[in-house]
């Protein structure tokens, strides 16, 4: 099973990419084209 998800830290707003393949996985910050972390506006709505 393979999956790619975007996770957002609800305290900082920083976006992360989570990649899973079988029993292995990895997490890294999502970067924009300038190499800076993507940050979502807070508060996040969980609708």
C-alpha distance matrix in Angstrom:
0.0 3.8 6.8 10.5 13.1 16.8 18.5 22.3 24.6 27.0 29.8 29.8 28.0 26.1 22.7 19.8 16.6 13.6 10.7 7.6 5.8 5.2 8.6 10.1 11.0 14.1 16.6 19.5 22.1 22.0 25.1 27.4 29.1 31.8 29.4 30.0 27.5 26.8 28.5 28.3 31.6 32.0 32.1 28.8 28.8 26.1 27.0
3.8 0.0 3.8 7.1 10.3 13.9 16.0 19.8 22.3 24.9 27.7 27.4 25.3 23.2 19.7 16.8 13.3 10.7 7.6 5.4 4.4 6.4 9.5 9.5 9.3 11.8 13.9 16.4 19.0 18.5 21.5 23.7 25.3 28.0 25.7 26.5 24.1 23.4 25.4 25.4 28.8 29.6 30.0 26.7 27.0 24.7 25.7
6.8 3.8 0.0 3.8 6.6 10.3 12.5 16.3 19.0 21.5 24.4 24.0 21.8 19.9 16.4 13.7 10.4 8.0 5.8 5.2 6.7 9.1 11.3 10.8 9.2 10.8 12.0 14.3 16.3 15.7 18.8 21.0 23.0 25.6 23.5 23.9 21.2 20.2 21.9 21.8 25.1 25.9 26.3 23.0 23.3 21.1 22.2
10.5 7.1 3.8 0.0 3.8 7.1 9.8 13.4 16.4 19.1 21.9 21.1 18.7 16.6 13.0 10.4 7.0 5.7 4.5 6.4 8.9 12.0 13.6 12.1 9.6 9.7 9.9 11.5 13.0 12.0 15.1 17.2 19.4 22.0 19.9 20.2 17.6 16.5 18.4 18.4 21.9 23.0 23.7 20.5 21.3 19.6 20.9
13.1 10.3 6.6 3.8 0.0 3.8 6.3 9.9 13.0 15.4 18.5 17.9 15.4 13.8 10.2 8.2 5.9 5.1 6.6 8.6 11.8 14.5 15.5 14.1 11.0 10.6 9.6 11.0 11.7 10.7 14.3 16.3 19.0 21.4 19.4 18.9 15.9 14.4 15.6 15.3 18.6 19.4 19.9 16.7 17.5 15.9 17.5
16.8 13.9 10.3 7.1 3.8 0.0 3.8 6.7 10.1 12.6 15.4 14.5 11.8 10.2 6.6 5.6 4.8 6.2 8.9 11.7 15.1 17.8 18.4 16.7 13.2 11.8 9.5 9.9 9.4 8.1 11.7 13.6 16.7 18.8 16.9 16.0 12.7 10.9 11.9 11.5 14.9 15.9 16.8 13.8 15.1 14.2 16.2
18.5 16.0 12.5 9.8 6.3 3.8 0.0 3.8 6.7 9.2 12.1 11.7 9.6 8.4 5.7 5.1 6.3 7.0 10.5 12.9 16.6 18.9 18.7 17.1 13.5 12.0 9.1 9.9 9.2 9.2 12.9 15.2 18.7 20.1 17.9 16.3 12.7 11.1 11.1 10.7 13.7 13.9 14.5 11.8 13.6 12.6 15.3
22.3 19.8 16.3 13.4 9.9 6.7 3.8 0.0 3.8 6.0 8.8 8.3 5.9 5.7 4.5 6.2 8.9 10.4 14.1 16.6 20.3 22.6 22.2 20.5 16.8 14.8 11.5 11.4 9.6 9.7 12.8 14.8 18.5 19.4 17.5 15.2 11.4 9.6 8.4 7.6 10.3 10.2 11.1 8.9 11.4 11.3 14.4
24.6 22.3 19.0 16.4 13.0 10.1 6.7 3.8 0.0 3.8 5.5 5.6 5.1 5.5 6.5 7.9 11.3 12.4 16.2 18.4 22.2 24.2 23.3 21.5 18.0 15.7 12.3 12.1 10.4 11.6 14.3 16.6 20.3 20.6 18.4 15.7 11.9 11.0 9.1 8.9 10.8 9.8 10.6 9.5 12.5 12.7 16.2
27.0 24.9 21.5 19.1 15.4 12.6 9.2 6.0 3.8 0.0 3.8 5.8 5.5 8.0 9.4 11.4 14.6 15.6 19.4 21.4 25.2 27.0 26.1 24.7 21.2 19.3 15.9 15.9 14.0 14.8 17.3 19.0 22.8 23.1 21.3 18.2 14.6 13.2 10.4 9.1 9.7 7.5 7.5 6.9 9.9 10.4 14.1
29.8 27.7 24.4 21.9 18.5 15.4 12.1 8.8 5.5 3.8 0.0 3.8 6.0 8.4 11.0 13.1 16.7 17.9 21.7 23.8 27.6 29.4 28.2 26.5 23.0 20.7 17.2 16.8 14.7 16.0 18.0 19.8 23.5 23.1 21.2 17.9 14.6 13.9 10.8 10.4 10.4 8.0 8.5 9.5 12.8 13.8 17.5
29.8 27.4 24.0 21.1 17.9 14.5 11.7 8.3 5.6 5.8 3.8 0.0 3.8 5.5 8.9 11.4 15.1 17.0 20.8 23.4 27.1 29.3 28.3 26.1 22.5 19.8 16.1 14.9 12.1 13.3 14.8 16.5 20.1 19.5 17.6 14.2 11.1 10.7 7.6 8.3 9.0 7.9 9.6 10.5 14.2 15.7 19.1
28.0 25.3 21.8 18.7 15.4 11.8 9.6 5.9 5.1 5.5 6.0 3.8 0.0 3.8 6.4 9.6 13.1 15.4 19.1 21.9 25.6 28.0 27.5 25.4 21.7 19.1 15.4 14.1 11.1 11.3 12.9 14.2 17.9 17.9 16.4 13.2 9.8 8.2 5.0 4.7 6.3 6.3 8.3 8.2 11.8 13.4 16.6
26.1 23.2 19.9 16.6 13.8 10.2 8.4 5.7 5.5 8.0 8.4 5.5 3.8 0.0 3.8 6.6 10.3 12.9 16.5 19.5 23.1 25.8 25.2 22.8 19.0 16.1 12.3 10.5 7.4 7.9 9.7 11.6 15.3 15.3 13.3 10.4 6.7 5.9 4.4 6.3 9.1 10.0 12.1 11.4 14.8 15.9 19.0
22.7 19.7 16.4 13.0 10.2 6.6 5.7 4.5 6.5 9.4 11.0 8.9 6.4 3.8 0.0 3.8 7.0 9.8 13.3 16.5 20.0 22.8 22.7 20.3 16.5 13.8 10.3 8.8 6.1 5.5 8.3 10.4 14.1 15.0 13.0 10.9 7.2 5.6 5.9 7.0 10.6 11.8 13.6 11.9 14.7 15.2 17.9
19.8 16.8 13.7 10.4 8.2 5.6 5.1 6.2 7.9 11.4 13.1 11.4 9.6 6.6 3.8 0.0 3.8 6.4 9.8 13.0 16.5 19.4 19.1 16.6 12.8 10.0 6.6 5.5 4.2 4.9 8.5 11.5 14.9 16.0 13.3 12.1 8.6 8.3 9.5 10.8 14.3 15.3 16.8 14.8 17.3 17.0 19.7
16.6 13.3 10.4 7.0 5.9 4.8 6.3 8.9 11.3 14.6 16.7 15.1 13.1 10.3 7.0 3.8 0.0 3.8 6.5 10.0 13.3 16.4 16.7 14.1 10.4 8.1 5.7 5.5 6.1 5.7 9.3 12.2 15.0 16.8 14.2 13.9 11.0 10.6 12.5 13.6 17.2 18.4 19.7 17.3 19.3 18.5 20.8
13.6 10.7 8.0 5.7 5.1 6.2 7.0 10.4 12.4 15.6 17.9 17.0 15.4 12.9 9.8 6.4 3.8 0.0 3.8 6.7 10.2 13.0 13.0 10.8 7.1 5.7 4.6 6.8 8.9 9.4 13.0 16.0 18.6 20.4 17.6 17.4 14.4 14.2 15.7 16.4 19.9 20.6 21.4 18.8 20.4 18.9 21.2
10.7 7.6 5.8 4.5 6.6 8.9 10.5 14.1 16.2 19.4 21.7 20.8 19.1 16.5 13.3 9.8 6.5 3.8 0.0 3.8 6.8 10.0 10.8 8.4 5.4 5.4 6.6 8.9 11.5 11.7 14.8 17.7 19.8 21.9 19.1 19.6 17.1 17.0 19.0 19.7 23.3 24.2 25.0 22.2 23.5 21.9 23.8
7.6 5.4 5.2 6.4 8.6 11.7 12.9 16.6 18.4 21.4 23.8 23.4 21.9 19.5 16.5 13.0 10.0 6.7 3.8 0.0 3.8 6.4 7.3 5.8 4.2 6.6 9.0 12.0 14.9 15.4 18.6 21.5 23.5 25.6 22.9 23.3 20.7 20.6 22.3 22.8 26.2 26.7 27.3 24.4 25.3 23.2 25.0
5.8 4.4 6.7 8.9 11.8 15.1 16.6 20.3 22.2 25.2 27.6 27.1 25.6 23.1 20.0 16.5 13.3 10.2 6.8 3.8 0.0 3.8 6.1 5.4 6.1 9.1 12.1 14.9 18.1 18.4 21.3 24.0 25.6 27.9 25.2 26.1 23.8 23.8 25.7 26.3 29.8 30.4 31.0 28.0 28.8 26.6 28.1
5.2 6.4 9.1 12.0 14.5 17.8 18.9 22.6 24.2 27.0 29.4 29.3 28.0 25.8 22.8 19.4 16.4 13.0 10.0 6.4 3.8 0.0 3.8 5.6 7.9 11.5 14.7 17.8 21.1 21.7 24.8 27.6 29.3 31.5 28.7 29.4 27.0 27.0 28.7 29.1 32.4 32.7 33.0 30.0 30.5 28.0 29.5
8.6 9.5 11.3 13.6 15.5 18.4 18.7 22.2 23.3 26.1 28.2 28.3 27.5 25.2 22.7 19.1 16.7 13.0 10.8 7.3 6.1 3.8 0.0 3.8 6.8 10.5 13.7 17.2 20.6 21.9 25.0 28.2 30.2 32.0 28.9 29.3 26.8 27.1 28.5 29.1 32.4 32.3 32.6 29.8 30.6 28.1 30.0
10.1 9.5 10.8 12.1 14.1 16.7 17.1 20.5 21.5 24.7 26.5 26.1 25.4 22.8 20.3 16.6 14.1 10.8 8.4 5.8 5.4 5.6 3.8 0.0 3.8 7.2 10.7 13.9 17.5 19.0 21.9 25.1 27.0 28.6 25.4 26.1 23.7 24.4 26.0 27.1 30.4 30.7 31.3 28.7 29.9 27.7 29.8
11.0 9.3 9.2 9.6 11.0 13.2 13.5 16.8 18.0 21.2 23.0 22.5 21.7 19.0 16.5 12.8 10.4 7.1 5.4 4.2 6.1 7.9 6.8 3.8 0.0 3.8 7.1 10.4 13.9 15.3 18.4 21.7 23.8 25.3 22.2 22.6 20.1 20.6 22.3 23.3 26.7 27.0 27.7 25.2 26.6 24.7 27.0
14.1 11.8 10.8 9.7 10.6 11.8 12.0 14.8 15.7 19.3 20.7 19.8 19.1 16.1 13.8 10.0 8.1 5.7 5.4 6.6 9.1 11.5 10.5 7.2 3.8 0.0 3.8 6.8 10.4 12.3 15.1 18.6 20.8 22.0 18.7 19.0 16.6 17.6 19.3 20.8 24.3 24.8 25.8 23.6 25.4 24.0 26.5
16.6 13.9 12.0 9.9 9.6 9.5 9.1 11.5 12.3 15.9 17.2 16.1 15.4 12.3 10.3 6.6 5.7 4.6 6.6 9.0 12.1 14.7 13.7 10.7 7.1 3.8 0.0 3.8 7.0 9.3 12.4 16.0 18.5 19.5 16.2 16.0 13.3 14.2 15.7 17.3 20.7 21.2 22.4 20.4 22.5 21.5 24.2
19.5 16.4 14.3 11.5 11.0 9.9 9.9 11.4 12.1 15.9 16.8 14.9 14.1 10.5 8.8 5.5 5.5 6.8 8.9 12.0 14.9 17.8 17.2 13.9 10.4 6.8 3.8 0.0 3.8 6.4 8.9 12.7 15.2 15.9 12.5 12.4 9.9 11.4 13.4 15.7 19.2 20.2 21.8 20.1 22.7 22.3 25.0
22.1 19.0 16.3 13.0 11.7 9.4 9.2 9.6 10.4 14.0 14.7 12.1 11.1 7.4 6.1 4.2 6.1 8.9 11.5 14.9 18.1 21.1 20.6 17.5 13.9 10.4 7.0 3.8 0.0 3.8 6.1 9.8 12.8 13.2 10.0 9.1 6.2 7.8 9.8 12.4 15.9 17.2 19.1 17.8 20.7 20.8 23.6
22.0 18.5 15.7 12.0 10.7 8.1 9.2 9.7 11.6 14.8 16.0 13.3 11.3 7.9 5.5 4.9 5.7 9.4 11.7 15.4 18.4 21.7 21.9 19.0 15.3 12.3 9.3 6.4 3.8 0.0 3.8 6.9 10.1 11.3 8.9 8.3 5.7 5.8 8.8 11.0 14.7 16.8 18.8 17.1 19.7 20.1 22.4
25.1 21.5 18.8 15.1 14.3 11.7 12.9 12.8 14.3 17.3 18.0 14.8 12.9 9.7 8.3 8.5 9.3 13.0 14.8 18.6 21.3 24.8 25.0 21.9 18.4 15.1 12.4 8.9 6.1 3.8 0.0 3.8 6.7 7.6 5.2 5.2 4.4 5.5 9.2 12.1 15.5 18.0 20.5 19.2 22.0 22.9 25.1
27.4 23.7 21.0 17.2 16.3 13.6 15.2 14.8 16.6 19.0 19.8 16.5 14.2 11.6 10.4 11.5 12.2 16.0 17.7 21.5 24.0 27.6 28.2 25.1 21.7 18.6 16.0 12.7 9.8 6.9 3.8 0.0 3.8 5.4 5.3 5.5 6.2 6.0 9.6 12.2 15.2 18.3 20.9 19.8 22.4 23.7 25.5
29.1 25.3 23.0 19.4 19.0 16.7 18.7 18.5 20.3 22.8 23.5 20.1 17.9 15.3 14.1 14.9 15.0 18.6 19.8 23.5 25.6 29.3 30.2 27.0 23.8 20.8 18.5 15.2 12.8 10.1 6.7 3.8 0.0 3.8 5.5 7.5 9.5 9.7 13.3 15.7 18.6 21.9 24.5 23.4 25.9 27.2 28.8
31.8 28.0 25.6 22.0 21.4 18.8 20.1 19.4 20.6 23.1 23.1 19.5 17.9 15.3 15.0 16.0 16.8 20.4 21.9 25.6 27.9 31.5 32.0 28.6 25.3 22.0 19.5 15.9 13.2 11.3 7.6 5.4 3.8 0.0 3.8 5.6 8.9 10.2 13.2 16.3 18.8 21.9 24.7 24.2 27.1 28.6 30.6
29.4 25.7 23.5 19.9 19.4 16.9 17.9 17.5 18.4 21.3 21.2 17.6 16.4 13.3 13.0 13.3 14.2 17.6 19.1 22.9 25.2 28.7 28.9 25.4 22.2 18.7 16.2 12.5 10.0 8.9 5.2 5.3 5.5 3.8 0.0 3.8 6.7 9.1 12.3 15.7 18.5 21.3 24.0 23.3 26.4 27.6 29.8
30.0 26.5 23.9 20.2 18.9 16.0 16.3 15.2 15.7 18.2 17.9 14.2 13.2 10.4 10.9 12.1 13.9 17.4 19.6 23.3 26.1 29.4 29.3 26.1 22.6 19.0 16.0 12.4 9.1 8.3 5.2 5.5 7.5 5.6 3.8 0.0 3.8 6.5 9.1 12.7 15.3 17.9 20.6 20.3 23.6 25.1 27.5
27.5 24.1 21.2 17.6 15.9 12.7 12.7 11.4 11.9 14.6 14.6 11.1 9.8 6.7 7.2 8.6 11.0 14.4 17.1 20.7 23.8 27.0 26.8 23.7 20.1 16.6 13.3 9.9 6.2 5.7 4.4 6.2 9.5 8.9 6.7 3.8 0.0 3.8 6.2 9.8 12.8 15.0 17.6 17.1 20.3 21.6 24.2
26.8 23.4 20.2 16.5 14.4 10.9 11.1 9.6 11.0 13.2 13.9 10.7 8.2 5.9 5.6 8.3 10.6 14.2 17.0 20.6 23.8 27.0 27.1 24.4 20.6 17.6 14.2 11.4 7.8 5.8 5.5 6.0 9.7 10.2 9.1 6.5 3.8 0.0 3.8 6.7 10.0 12.7 15.2 14.3 17.3 18.7 21.0
28.5 25.4 21.9 18.4 15.6 11.9 11.1 8.4 9.1 10.4 10.8 7.6 5.0 4.4 5.9 9.5 12.5 15.7 19.0 22.3 25.7 28.7 28.5 26.0 22.3 19.3 15.7 13.4 9.8 8.8 9.2 9.6 13.3 13.2 12.3 9.1 6.2 3.8 0.0 3.8 6.6 9.0 11.7 11.3 14.7 16.5 19.1
28.3 25.4 21.8 18.4 15.3 11.5 10.7 7.6 8.9 9.1 10.4 8.3 4.7 6.3 7.0 10.8 13.6 16.4 19.7 22.8 26.3 29.1 29.1 27.1 23.3 20.8 17.3 15.7 12.4 11.0 12.1 12.2 15.7 16.3 15.7 12.7 9.8 6.7 3.8 0.0 3.8 6.4 8.7 8.0 11.1 13.3 15.6
31.6 28.8 25.1 21.9 18.6 14.9 13.7 10.3 10.8 9.7 10.4 9.0 6.3 9.1 10.6 14.3 17.2 19.9 23.3 26.2 29.8 32.4 32.4 30.4 26.7 24.3 20.7 19.2 15.9 14.7 15.5 15.2 18.6 18.8 18.5 15.3 12.8 10.0 6.6 3.8 0.0 3.8 6.4 7.0 10.2 13.1 15.3
32.0 29.6 25.9 23.0 19.4 15.9 13.9 10.2 9.8 7.5 8.0 7.9 6.3 10.0 11.8 15.3 18.4 20.6 24.2 26.7 30.4 32.7 32.3 30.7 27.0 24.8 21.2 20.2 17.2 16.8 18.0 18.3 21.9 21.9 21.3 17.9 15.0 12.7 9.0 6.4 3.8 0.0 3.0 5.1 8.5 11.5 14.1
32.1 30.0 26.3 23.7 19.9 16.8 14.5 11.1 10.6 7.5 8.5 9.6 8.3 12.1 13.6 16.8 19.7 21.4 25.0 27.3 31.0 33.0 32.6 31.3 27.7 25.8 22.4 21.8 19.1 18.8 20.5 20.9 24.5 24.7 24.0 20.6 17.6 15.2 11.7 8.7 6.4 3.0 0.0 3.8 6.5 9.6 12.2
28.8 26.7 23.0 20.5 16.7 13.8 11.8 8.9 9.5 6.9 9.5 10.5 8.2 11.4 11.9 14.8 17.3 18.8 22.2 24.4 28.0 30.0 29.8 28.7 25.2 23.6 20.4 20.1 17.8 17.1 19.2 19.8 23.4 24.2 23.3 20.3 17.1 14.3 11.3 8.0 7.0 5.1 3.8 0.0 3.8 6.4 9.2
28.8 27.0 23.3 21.3 17.5 15.1 13.6 11.4 12.5 9.9 12.8 14.2 11.8 14.8 14.7 17.3 19.3 20.4 23.5 25.3 28.8 30.5 30.6 29.9 26.6 25.4 22.5 22.7 20.7 19.7 22.0 22.4 25.9 27.1 26.4 23.6 20.3 17.3 14.7 11.1 10.2 8.5 6.5 3.8 0.0 3.8 5.7
26.1 24.7 21.1 19.6 15.9 14.2 12.6 11.3 12.7 10.4 13.8 15.7 13.4 15.9 15.2 17.0 18.5 18.9 21.9 23.2 26.6 28.0 28.1 27.7 24.7 24.0 21.5 22.3 20.8 20.1 22.9 23.7 27.2 28.6 27.6 25.1 21.6 18.7 16.5 13.3 13.1 11.5 9.6 6.4 3.8 0.0 3.8
27.0 25.7 22.2 20.9 17.5 16.2 15.3 14.4 16.2 14.1 17.5 19.1 16.6 19.0 17.9 19.7 20.8 21.2 23.8 25.0 28.1 29.5 30.0 29.8 27.0 26.5 24.2 25.0 23.6 22.4 25.1 25.5 28.8 30.6 29.8 27.5 24.2 21.0 19.1 15.6 15.3 14.1 12.2 9.2 5.7 3.8 0.0
